[in-house]
Amino acid sequence: MPHDFETLIELRGISKSFGNNLILDGIDLNIHQGQAMAIIGPSGTGKSTILRILAGLLIPDAGEVYINGLKRKGWVDDIRDPIGIGMVFQNAALFDSLTVRENVGFSLYQHSKLPARTIQKLVDEKLEMVGLPGIGDRFPAELSGGMRKRVSFARAILPNPENPAHNPEIILYDEPTAGLDPIASTVIEDLIRDLQNNGGGCKTYVMVTHQDSTIRRTADEVIFLYQGKIKWSGDVEQTYSTDNAIVRQFFSGSVDGPIKILN
């Protein structure tokens, strides 16, 4: 699919196995500036694995990752990407013993020399942006599931004034609405789009999701991953009108079709 915007991340021939299980098999994928991409497919087909490779949290067995046209050389703790990449984990991944403010500002408290007062101001701005003003002193256990998700969003978009090059330009969402009721899901879906359109958020994101409403309301483009390969891609309207048998089976929930059911 042609794009007028620059490529932020490119995967070339990415493969990854866990033991004898081949999870990703020669994946090629371009993520463009301003893109809202959903990765869908059956469970266990490597969707979250792609996110972790994009984030630099997981090393592929084969293939290359390019960030802003530069080949990634560092991995995990040694990563030196030219742009910031934020990630929102499925379970929010907050520290129970830290306050909301300490969770959101964790990277700045640990890796910057900014005064605590400055970090607090930055954190409070982002909490307000995600619709949670005034909760910085609470602990995660005092929050609902949807509120914890929004706290993790605030953490993912927190800038670092000491190193503007690492301010997040792309967000990776792993099942952002999983486990939420329909109303809470709608709040999160609206927030994802608001952050894309707000100057203080991120205009580009890649999301793994199974939820129909999340795909319809937050994705512009969809790729379908199955058996370690991208089997189909298209815009969100095409996703629901395609005659591709794999995509149609996935959305119908039928046990009959090309997708093999794992017992």
Backbone as CSV, one residue per row, in Angstrom:
resi,resn,N_x,N_y,N_z,CA_x,CA_y,CA_z,C_x,C_y,C_z
1,MET,0.840,-1.186,0.000,0.000,0.000,0.000,0.885,1.249,0.000
2,PRO,0.728,2.175,-0.962,1.612,3.335,-1.033,1.352,4.312,0.104
3,HIS,2.414,5.007,0.517,2.293,6.006,1.579,3.101,7.228,1.184
4,ASP,2.597,8.398,1.565,3.300,9.640,1.294,4.213,10.031,2.445
5,PHE,4.096,9.352,3.582,4.862,9.724,4.763,6.105,8.859,4.887
6,GLU,7.059,9.373,5.633,8.312,8.651,5.794,8.122,7.388,6.618
7,THR,9.010,6.427,6.352,8.993,5.180,7.099,9.731,5.374,8.419
8,LEU,9.043,5.084,9.523,9.669,5.194,10.835,10.390,3.905,11.214
9,ILE,9.729,2.767,10.977,10.326,1.472,11.316,10.117,0.521,10.144
10,GLU,11.166,-0.236,9.833,11.071,-1.251,8.793,11.628,-2.567,9.321
11,LEU,10.841,-3.619,9.181,11.307,-4.973,9.483,11.631,-5.668,8.174
12,ARG,12.806,-6.274,8.114,13.222,-6.996,6.911,13.574,-8.434,7.273
13,GLY,12.765,-9.363,6.773,13.067,-10.777,6.929,13.169,-11.247,8.365
14,ILE,12.291,-10.742,9.237,12.385,-11.049,10.665,11.823,-12.443,10.960
15,SER,12.650,-13.272,11.595,12.228,-14.594,12.045,12.538,-14.743,13.525
16,LYS,11.683,-15.502,14.219,11.895,-15.751,15.640,11.273,-17.084,16.025
17,SER,12.049,-17.894,16.729,11.566,-19.171,17.237,11.711,-19.199,18.748
18,PHE,10.836,-19.943,19.386,10.970,-20.264,20.801,11.022,-21.783,20.903
19,GLY,12.191,-22.314,21.227,12.363,-23.759,21.185,12.204,-24.263,19.764
20,ASN,11.324,-25.233,19.571,11.074,-25.776,18.236,9.915,-25.084,17.524
21,ASN,9.346,-24.073,18.160,8.193,-23.379,17.577,8.642,-22.149,16.794
22,LEU,8.430,-22.182,15.489,8.723,-21.027,14.640,7.557,-20.051,14.759
23,ILE,7.808,-18.895,15.370,6.740,-17.925,15.642,6.617,-16.899,14.516
24,LEU,7.738,-16.352,14.073,7.748,-15.411,12.953,8.651,-15.975,11.867
25,ASP,8.189,-15.903,10.623,8.877,-16.572,9.519,9.117,-15.600,8.364
26,GLY,10.197,-14.818,8.484,10.585,-13.927,7.392,9.638,-12.758,7.190
27,ILE,9.281,-12.073,8.270,8.308,-10.969,8.214,8.953,-9.708,7.638
28,ASP,8.283,-9.112,6.655,8.632,-7.782,6.144,7.476,-6.847,6.489
29,LEU,7.800,-5.701,7.094,6.746,-4.782,7.522,7.289,-3.366,7.611
30,ASN,6.558,-2.417,7.022,6.907,-1.001,7.123,5.851,-0.266,7.936
31,ILE,6.325,0.582,8.844,5.427,1.414,9.648,5.735,2.867,9.324
32,HIS,4.726,3.570,8.849,4.911,4.924,8.347,4.413,5.967,9.343
33,GLN,4.979,7.139,9.247,4.584,8.254,10.100,3.096,8.530,9.941
34,GLY,2.393,8.667,11.071,0.974,8.960,11.045,0.084,7.751,10.857
35,GLN,0.672,6.557,10.814,-0.093,5.344,10.567,-0.721,4.813,11.855
36,ALA,-1.930,4.289,11.742,-2.615,3.628,12.852,-2.861,2.188,12.414
37,MET,-1.979,1.290,12.824,-1.991,-0.089,12.336,-2.447,-1.045,13.424
38,ALA,-3.309,-1.978,13.054,-3.703,-3.069,13.942,-3.145,-4.376,13.402
39,ILE,-2.543,-5.159,14.287,-2.079,-6.504,13.946,-3.068,-7.478,14.565
40,ILE,-3.700,-8.294,13.723,-4.698,-9.228,14.205,-4.323,-10.644,13.782
41,GLY,-5.054,-11.616,14.331,-4.808,-13.014,14.000,-5.066,-13.879,15.210
42,PRO,-5.086,-15.194,15.020,-5.354,-16.104,16.137,-4.304,-15.972,17.238
43,SER,-4.658,-16.438,18.428,-3.725,-16.412,19.550,-2.504,-17.275,19.243
44,GLY,-1.352,-16.847,19.750,-0.138,-17.637,19.602,0.526,-17.557,18.250
45,THR,0.154,-16.539,17.439,0.741,-16.448,16.093,1.846,-15.404,15.993
46,GLY,2.278,-14.830,17.122,3.443,-13.958,17.086,3.158,-12.478,17.073
47,LYS,1.909,-12.081,17.338,1.572,-10.662,17.271,2.334,-9.862,18.329
48,SER,2.287,-10.316,19.568,3.015,-9.613,20.628,4.520,-9.723,20.438
49,THR,4.967,-10.812,19.816,6.397,-10.974,19.524,6.874,-9.874,18.581
50,ILE,6.063,-9.550,17.596,6.410,-8.447,16.689,6.549,-7.142,17.471
51,LEU,5.604,-6.865,18.374,5.678,-5.623,19.154,6.971,-5.564,19.949
52,ARG,7.351,-6.661,20.569,8.549,-6.672,21.408,9.821,-6.519,20.574
53,ILE,9.804,-7.036,19.368,10.944,-6.819,18.467,10.976,-5.360,18.009
54,LEU,9.818,-4.797,17.692,9.755,-3.374,17.318,10.300,-2.492,18.434
55,ALA,9.958,-2.852,19.679,10.374,-2.047,20.831,11.838,-2.269,21.204
56,GLY,12.454,-3.303,20.648,13.838,-3.611,21.013,13.955,-4.431,22.276
57,LEU,12.844,-5.016,22.722,12.846,-5.820,23.937,13.171,-7.285,23.667
58,LEU,13.125,-7.659,22.392,13.360,-9.052,22.008,14.244,-9.063,20.762
59,ILE,15.227,-9.941,20.761,16.166,-10.025,19.644,15.674,-11.071,18.649
60,PRO,15.526,-10.708,17.367,15.112,-11.711,16.378,16.245,-12.697,16.089
61,ASP,15.867,-13.876,15.628,16.874,-14.865,15.247,17.491,-14.525,13.896
62,ALA,16.710,-13.896,13.040,17.193,-13.507,11.714,16.454,-12.264,11.282
63,GLY,17.078,-11.511,10.370,16.459,-10.304,9.846,17.020,-9.040,10.470
64,GLU,16.555,-7.914,9.956,17.074,-6.611,10.375,15.926,-5.656,10.679
65,VAL,16.185,-4.737,11.609,15.233,-3.686,11.960,15.878,-2.340,11.652
66,TYR,15.147,-1.503,10.915,15.635,-0.165,10.582,14.722,0.864,11.242
67,ILE,15.334,1.813,11.943,14.606,2.883,12.605,15.010,4.196,11.946
68,ASN,14.027,4.881,11.337,14.332,6.107,10.581,15.444,5.879,9.562
69,GLY,15.434,4.722,8.937,16.401,4.403,7.897,17.738,3.885,8.387
70,LEU,17.941,3.856,9.716,19.211,3.389,10.279,19.040,1.987,10.850
71,LYS,19.964,1.085,10.513,19.891,-0.274,11.015,20.113,-0.293,12.523
72,ARG,19.200,-0.959,13.235,19.331,-1.066,14.692,20.497,-2.003,15.020
73,LYS,21.380,-1.510,15.868,22.554,-2.301,16.257,22.479,-2.744,17.708
74,GLY,21.920,-1.912,18.592,21.789,-2.287,19.995,20.463,-2.972,20.246
75,TRP,20.434,-3.831,21.264,19.204,-4.526,21.607,19.008,-4.494,23.110
76,VAL,17.762,-4.531,23.514,17.348,-4.597,24.909,18.022,-3.455,25.690
77,ASP,18.918,-3.750,26.635,19.503,-2.705,27.486,20.474,-1.803,26.733
78,ASP,20.921,-2.229,25.557,21.932,-1.476,24.809,21.323,-0.691,23.643
79,ILE,20.014,-0.551,23.645,19.350,0.027,22.474,19.662,1.512,22.333
80,ARG,19.893,1.938,21.096,20.220,3.340,20.800,19.450,3.791,19.566
81,ASP,18.127,3.742,19.644,17.313,4.124,18.493,17.290,5.638,18.326
82,PRO,17.188,6.132,17.068,17.160,7.577,16.832,15.825,8.240,17.160
83,ILE,14.791,7.446,17.420,13.508,8.003,17.838,13.021,7.240,19.067
84,GLY,12.125,7.868,19.821,11.558,7.211,20.987,10.417,6.290,20.592
85,ILE,10.375,5.121,21.232,9.317,4.148,20.995,8.706,3.796,22.347
86,GLY,7.437,4.147,22.552,6.752,3.841,23.801,5.940,2.564,23.664
87,MET,5.767,1.856,24.770,4.981,0.623,24.721,3.998,0.567,25.875
88,VAL,2.768,0.168,25.557,1.731,-0.052,26.558,1.474,-1.550,26.623
89,PHE,1.788,-2.157,27.764,1.673,-3.603,27.910,0.235,-4.003,28.225
90,GLN,-0.089,-5.259,27.935,-1.455,-5.745,28.097,-1.967,-5.581,29.520
91,ASN,-1.121,-5.833,30.500,-1.578,-5.769,31.899,-1.219,-4.449,32.573
92,ALA,-0.858,-3.453,31.772,-0.460,-2.106,32.234,0.938,-2.085,32.845
93,ALA,1.370,-3.189,33.495,2.747,-3.338,33.994,3.163,-2.178,34.899
94,LEU,2.315,-1.861,35.874,2.645,-0.822,36.844,3.282,-1.453,38.081
95,PHE,4.120,-0.672,38.758,4.723,-1.119,40.008,3.734,-0.872,41.152
96,ASP,3.311,-1.945,41.811,2.298,-1.823,42.859,2.758,-0.964,44.031
97,SER,4.068,-0.964,44.301,4.586,-0.257,45.479,4.852,1.217,45.220
98,LEU,4.689,1.659,43.973,4.919,3.057,43.625,3.594,3.770,43.388
99,THR,3.557,5.062,43.659,2.370,5.847,43.359,2.205,5.990,41.854
100,VAL,1.046,6.458,41.457,0.799,6.713,40.038,1.853,7.667,39.478
101,ARG,2.118,8.741,40.218,3.100,9.721,39.739,4.484,9.090,39.586
102,GLU,4.871,8.248,40.538,6.174,7.590,40.466,6.216,6.578,39.321
103,ASN,5.094,5.921,39.050,5.034,4.990,37.925,5.193,5.711,36.596
104,VAL,4.432,6.779,36.417,4.467,7.498,35.143,5.845,8.121,34.916
105,GLY,6.429,8.680,35.968,7.718,9.362,35.833,8.922,8.478,36.047
106,PHE,8.710,7.154,36.111,9.773,6.231,36.519,11.058,6.417,35.707
107,SER,10.947,6.487,34.386,12.156,6.573,33.555,12.907,7.872,33.802
108,LEU,12.175,8.964,34.053,12.836,10.243,34.311,13.482,10.265,35.692
109,TYR,12.800,9.675,36.672,13.404,9.599,38.007,14.688,8.772,37.982
110,GLN,14.694,7.720,37.147,15.835,6.799,37.125,16.948,7.247,36.196
111,HIS,16.596,7.895,35.094,17.587,8.104,34.035,17.768,9.560,33.624
112,SER,17.289,10.498,34.425,17.509,11.901,34.099,17.989,12.642,35.347
113,LYS,18.465,13.841,35.127,18.910,14.695,36.227,17.915,15.824,36.483
114,LEU,16.712,15.664,35.967,15.692,16.694,36.138,15.274,16.796,37.603
115,PRO,14.992,18.000,38.085,14.486,18.155,39.458,13.151,17.445,39.618
116,ALA,12.906,16.930,40.817,11.660,16.212,41.081,10.442,17.064,40.772
117,ARG,10.553,18.362,41.032,9.426,19.270,40.781,9.107,19.332,39.282
118,THR,10.146,19.327,38.439,9.950,19.354,36.989,9.295,18.068,36.507
119,ILE,9.776,16.924,37.016,9.199,15.633,36.630,7.736,15.574,37.038
120,GLN,7.432,16.048,38.253,6.052,16.028,38.726,5.152,16.843,37.807
121,LYS,5.631,17.997,37.345,4.839,18.837,36.447,4.580,18.115,35.112
122,LEU,5.625,17.482,34.574,5.473,16.751,33.312,4.487,15.598,33.472
123,VAL,4.621,14.869,34.585,3.736,13.734,34.844,2.292,14.197,34.979
124,ASP,2.072,15.261,35.751,0.711,15.746,35.968,0.071,16.215,34.663
125,GLU,0.882,16.790,33.759,0.360,17.209,32.450,-0.144,16.000,31.660
126,LYS,0.633,14.918,31.695,0.236,13.724,30.940,-0.953,13.026,31.598
127,LEU,-1.008,13.015,32.916,-2.169,12.429,33.580,-3.440,13.184,33.214
128,GLU,-3.336,14.499,33.139,-4.499,15.285,32.731,-4.873,14.979,31.288
129,MET,-3.862,14.764,30.436,-4.114,14.474,29.024,-4.884,13.168,28.853
130,VAL,-4.629,12.193,29.733,-5.341,10.910,29.628,-6.597,10.879,30.499
131,GLY,-7.004,12.040,31.004,-8.255,12.147,31.735,-8.191,11.710,33.179
132,LEU,-6.994,11.787,33.787,-6.834,11.371,35.178,-6.135,12.449,36.019
133,PRO,-6.660,13.661,36.039,-6.017,14.691,36.845,-6.174,14.414,38.335
134,GLY,-5.162,14.781,39.101,-5.281,14.737,40.552,-5.168,13.364,41.186
135,ILE,-4.679,12.349,40.451,-4.589,11.019,41.059,-3.129,10.584,41.274
136,GLY,-2.192,11.514,41.153,-0.775,11.166,41.222,-0.350,10.492,42.506
137,ASP,-1.045,10.762,43.602,-0.656,10.187,44.897,-1.313,8.842,45.180
138,ARG,-2.181,8.386,44.306,-2.816,7.083,44.515,-1.876,5.950,44.109
139,PHE,-2.222,4.736,44.551,-1.472,3.548,44.168,-2.288,2.739,43.163
140,PRO,-1.637,1.923,42.327,-2.366,1.167,41.305,-3.536,0.353,41.849
141,ALA,-3.392,-0.200,43.053,-4.464,-1.025,43.621,-5.735,-0.225,43.872
142,GLU,-5.622,1.090,43.910,-6.790,1.941,44.154,-7.509,2.321,42.860
143,LEU,-7.033,1.826,41.730,-7.566,2.224,40.430,-8.306,1.067,39.770
144,SER,-9.268,1.401,38.917,-9.938,0.395,38.100,-9.003,-0.062,36.981
145,GLY,-9.395,-1.141,36.303,-8.576,-1.638,35.201,-8.396,-0.611,34.102
146,GLY,-9.482,0.096,33.766,-9.387,1.117,32.725,-8.498,2.274,33.133
147,MET,-8.536,2.650,34.412,-7.678,3.736,34.894,-6.212,3.320,34.855
148,ARG,-5.921,2.064,35.215,-4.535,1.591,35.145,-4.021,1.624,33.718
149,LYS,-4.889,1.263,32.762,-4.491,1.338,31.348,-4.122,2.774,30.980
150,ARG,-4.940,3.723,31.433,-4.681,5.124,31.078,-3.402,5.635,31.734
151,VAL,-3.104,5.165,32.947,-1.834,5.522,33.585,-0.674,5.019,32.736
152,SER,-0.808,3.801,32.212,0.272,3.266,31.378,0.407,4.050,30.073
153,PHE,-0.708,4.606,29.569,-0.640,5.476,28.395,0.171,6.734,28.721
154,ALA,-0.122,7.329,29.885,0.600,8.539,30.292,2.098,8.265,30.383
155,ARG,2.451,7.114,30.918,3.868,6.751,31.012,4.495,6.621,29.622
156,ALA,3.758,6.021,28.686,4.308,5.772,27.350,4.565,7.055,26.563
157,ILE,3.793,8.104,26.835,3.950,9.346,26.060,4.738,10.415,26.814
158,LEU,5.285,10.075,27.980,6.016,11.072,28.771,7.293,11.491,28.040
159,PRO,7.491,12.792,27.818,8.698,13.234,27.126,9.891,13.325,28.073
160,ASN,11.069,13.421,27.481,12.301,13.636,28.248,12.952,14.923,27.746
161,PRO,12.761,16.033,28.450,13.312,17.312,27.984,14.835,17.298,27.853
162,GLU,15.506,16.400,28.583,16.965,16.318,28.486,17.414,15.663,27.187
163,ASN,16.538,14.874,26.592,16.907,14.155,25.366,15.706,14.099,24.427
164,PRO,15.403,15.222,23.764,14.219,15.286,22.901,14.216,14.229,21.803
165,ALA,15.399,13.738,21.394,15.458,12.728,20.334,14.777,11.432,20.757
166,HIS,14.672,11.215,22.068,14.054,9.985,22.555,12.602,10.172,22.970
167,ASN,12.046,11.356,22.712,10.624,11.538,22.988,9.817,10.622,22.079
168,PRO,8.759,9.986,22.597,8.061,8.970,21.819,7.465,9.506,20.521
169,GLU,7.821,8.851,19.422,7.228,9.173,18.122,6.274,8.076,17.662
170,ILE,6.350,6.932,18.324,5.474,5.821,17.987,5.121,5.075,19.279
171,ILE,3.863,4.655,19.383,3.413,3.888,20.546,3.027,2.484,20.078
172,LEU,3.420,1.502,20.854,3.052,0.118,20.597,2.061,-0.313,21.676
173,TYR,0.861,-0.684,21.270,-0.187,-1.080,22.203,-0.398,-2.593,22.127
174,ASP,-0.254,-3.288,23.239,-0.503,-4.725,23.282,-1.841,-4.974,23.973
175,GLU,-2.868,-5.282,23.180,-4.213,-5.562,23.690,-4.695,-4.477,24.669
176,PRO,-4.802,-3.231,24.215,-5.109,-2.136,25.146,-6.498,-2.205,25.765
177,THR,-7.430,-2.941,25.142,-8.783,-3.013,25.698,-9.112,-4.403,26.251
178,ALA,-8.119,-5.274,26.332,-8.362,-6.626,26.847,-8.841,-6.566,28.296
179,GLY,-9.876,-7.324,28.597,-10.370,-7.417,29.963,-11.233,-6.270,30.431
180,LEU,-11.515,-5.326,29.541,-12.332,-4.176,29.925,-13.777,-4.360,29.460
181,ASP,-14.711,-3.783,30.214,-16.100,-3.837,29.790,-16.295,-2.909,28.587
182,PRO,-17.420,-3.025,27.862,-17.595,-2.242,26.632,-17.463,-0.735,26.826
183,ILE,-17.953,-0.195,27.943,-17.863,1.256,28.164,-16.415,1.663,28.411
184,ALA,-15.723,0.912,29.259,-14.309,1.213,29.511,-13.491,1.066,28.239
185,SER,-13.849,0.091,27.398,-13.152,-0.082,26.121,-13.332,1.147,25.230
186,THR,-14.560,1.674,25.206,-14.825,2.862,24.392,-13.988,4.048,24.867
187,VAL,-13.855,4.211,26.181,-13.026,5.289,26.734,-11.585,5.149,26.249
188,ILE,-11.060,3.926,26.294,-9.677,3.685,25.866,-9.538,3.913,24.362
189,GLU,-10.499,3.437,23.585,-10.447,3.611,22.125,-10.464,5.091,21.756
190,ASP,-11.331,5.853,22.417,-11.375,7.293,22.162,-10.052,7.958,22.546
191,LEU,-9.478,7.514,23.649,-8.224,8.093,24.114,-7.092,7.821,23.130
192,ILE,-7.048,6.612,22.577,-6.002,6.276,21.603,-6.062,7.234,20.417
193,ARG,-7.268,7.487,19.925,-7.405,8.425,18.803,-7.111,9.863,19.233
194,ASP,-7.542,10.235,20.443,-7.274,11.583,20.933,-5.773,11.832,21.045
195,LEU,-5.042,10.840,21.548,-3.598,11.003,21.683,-2.923,11.104,20.320
196,GLN,-3.491,10.431,19.315,-2.937,10.524,17.969,-3.129,11.927,17.400
197,ASN,-4.262,12.537,17.697,-4.599,13.837,17.121,-4.160,15.007,17.988
198,ASN,-3.722,14.722,19.227,-3.303,15.769,20.155,-1.820,16.025,19.997
199,GLY,-1.420,17.281,20.044,-0.010,17.620,19.879,0.903,17.027,20.929
200,GLY,0.369,16.639,22.078,1.202,16.077,23.122,1.236,14.567,23.139
201,GLY,0.577,13.939,22.151,0.560,12.488,22.085,1.479,11.966,20.999
202,CYS,1.107,10.849,20.390,1.893,10.248,19.310,0.995,10.050,18.101
203,LYS,1.471,10.464,16.944,0.658,10.375,15.736,0.712,8.989,15.098
204,THR,1.645,8.155,15.540,1.841,6.844,14.926,1.703,5.761,15.983
205,TYR,0.970,4.713,15.663,0.914,3.600,16.608,0.656,2.284,15.891
206,VAL,1.108,1.214,16.553,0.856,-0.158,16.116,0.199,-0.865,17.286
207,MET,-0.867,-1.583,17.011,-1.662,-2.179,18.073,-1.951,-3.643,17.775
208,VAL,-1.790,-4.475,18.794,-2.286,-5.847,18.741,-3.628,-5.879,19.452
209,THR,-4.632,-6.424,18.799,-5.947,-6.494,19.436,-6.758,-7.623,18.832
210,HIS,-7.706,-8.144,19.616,-8.683,-9.114,19.128,-10.069,-8.487,19.041
211,GLN,-10.243,-7.325,19.676,-11.591,-6.788,19.843,-12.089,-6.058,18.607
212,ASP,-13.266,-6.465,18.156,-13.849,-5.915,16.943,-14.016,-4.402,17.026
213,SER,-14.547,-3.897,18.147,-14.782,-2.458,18.262,-13.466,-1.683,18.232
214,THR,-12.424,-2.257,18.824,-11.129,-1.579,18.846,-10.540,-1.495,17.447
215,ILE,-10.689,-2.563,16.672,-10.211,-2.539,15.288,-10.963,-1.474,14.494
216,ARG,-12.275,-1.486,14.615,-13.097,-0.559,13.829,-12.838,0.907,14.208
217,ARG,-12.614,1.176,15.497,-12.578,2.555,15.967,-11.173,3.142,16.044
218,THR,-10.145,2.313,16.001,-8.794,2.860,16.194,-7.829,2.556,15.060
219,ALA,-8.173,1.646,14.157,-7.226,1.260,13.106,-7.561,1.922,11.774
220,ASP,-6.528,2.292,11.049,-6.673,2.709,9.656,-6.281,1.567,8.726
221,GLU,-5.272,0.806,9.147,-4.790,-0.317,8.352,-4.663,-1.546,9.236
222,VAL,-4.862,-2.700,8.630,-4.872,-3.962,9.368,-3.962,-4.956,8.660
223,ILE,-3.162,-5.677,9.440,-2.439,-6.815,8.878,-2.869,-8.059,9.643
224,PHE,-2.987,-9.166,8.922,-3.426,-10.423,9.515,-2.249,-11.379,9.563
225,LEU,-1.911,-11.797,10.772,-0.762,-12.664,10.987,-1.238,-14.073,11.303
226,TYR,-0.675,-15.044,10.583,-1.029,-16.437,10.837,0.114,-17.336,10.399
227,GLN,0.454,-18.303,11.245,1.523,-19.259,10.979,2.838,-18.549,10.635
228,GLY,3.103,-17.463,11.373,4.375,-16.778,11.244,4.520,-15.857,10.057
229,LYS,3.459,-15.691,9.278,3.527,-14.855,8.085,2.352,-13.884,8.021
230,ILE,2.556,-12.791,7.303,1.462,-11.864,7.051,0.642,-12.428,5.893
231,LYS,-0.589,-12.861,6.203,-1.426,-13.526,5.213,-2.320,-12.559,4.438
232,TRP,-2.549,-11.358,5.023,-3.441,-10.390,4.377,-3.183,-9.030,4.971
233,SER,-3.370,-7.977,4.180,-3.320,-6.610,4.699,-4.261,-5.737,3.882
234,GLY,-4.771,-4.700,4.532,-5.668,-3.782,3.855,-6.146,-2.721,4.806
235,ASP,-6.967,-1.790,4.316,-7.482,-0.773,5.224,-8.641,-1.353,6.020
236,VAL,-9.081,-0.619,7.030,-10.043,-1.195,7.974,-11.370,-1.516,7.299
237,GLU,-11.782,-0.740,6.290,-13.019,-1.044,5.582,-12.893,-2.354,4.812
238,GLN,-11.748,-2.560,4.174,-11.531,-3.798,3.425,-11.526,-5.022,4.340
239,THR,-11.104,-4.817,5.587,-11.047,-5.926,6.541,-12.404,-6.588,6.700
240,TYR,-13.460,-5.779,6.648,-14.803,-6.305,6.887,-15.550,-6.623,5.594
241,SER,-14.932,-6.371,4.445,-15.603,-6.687,3.178,-14.826,-7.705,2.349
242,THR,-13.607,-8.054,2.768,-12.780,-8.959,1.980,-13.405,-10.353,1.889
243,ASP,-13.127,-11.044,0.794,-13.562,-12.433,0.677,-12.434,-13.392,1.051
244,ASN,-11.339,-12.851,1.628,-10.250,-13.699,2.090,-10.764,-14.678,3.141
245,ALA,-10.574,-15.967,2.905,-11.180,-16.998,3.760,-10.642,-16.964,5.182
246,ILE,-9.362,-16.654,5.344,-8.766,-16.620,6.680,-9.355,-15.474,7.495
247,VAL,-9.453,-14.299,6.898,-9.980,-13.127,7.601,-11.456,-13.339,7.932
248,ARG,-12.198,-13.871,6.984,-13.634,-14.076,7.219,-13.867,-15.089,8.343
249,GLN,-13.062,-16.152,8.374,-13.219,-17.136,9.446,-12.905,-16.525,10.804
250,PHE,-11.865,-15.707,10.851,-11.455,-15.092,12.112,-12.581,-14.254,12.699
251,PHE,-13.216,-13.437,11.880,-14.251,-12.542,12.398,-15.584,-13.252,12.625
252,SER,-15.815,-14.347,11.913,-17.062,-15.094,12.133,-16.974,-15.977,13.372
253,GLY,-15.738,-16.299,13.794,-15.568,-17.199,14.928,-15.853,-18.645,14.593
254,SER,-15.925,-18.966,13.319,-16.239,-20.334,12.897,-15.050,-21.275,13.139
255,VAL,-15.365,-22.500,13.525,-14.292,-23.499,13.675,-13.969,-24.157,12.350
256,ASP,-14.771,-23.886,11.319,-14.550,-24.445,9.994,-13.879,-23.418,9.096
257,GLY,-12.739,-23.814,8.518,-12.029,-22.906,7.622,-10.543,-23.191,7.637
258,PRO,-9.775,-22.332,6.981,-8.336,-22.584,6.834,-7.535,-22.441,8.139
259,ILE,-8.087,-21.695,9.131,-7.370,-21.556,10.401,-7.535,-22.847,11.190
260,LYS,-6.410,-23.448,11.527,-6.450,-24.710,12.274,-6.700,-24.422,13.750
261,ILE,-7.599,-25.169,14.337,-7.953,-24.987,15.737,-6.996,-25.802,16.597
262,LEU,-6.363,-25.122,17.556,-5.436,-25.810,18.461,-6.193,-26.291,19.687
263,ASN,-6.101,-27.569,19.981,-6.770,-28.127,21.155,-5.902,-27.984,22.392
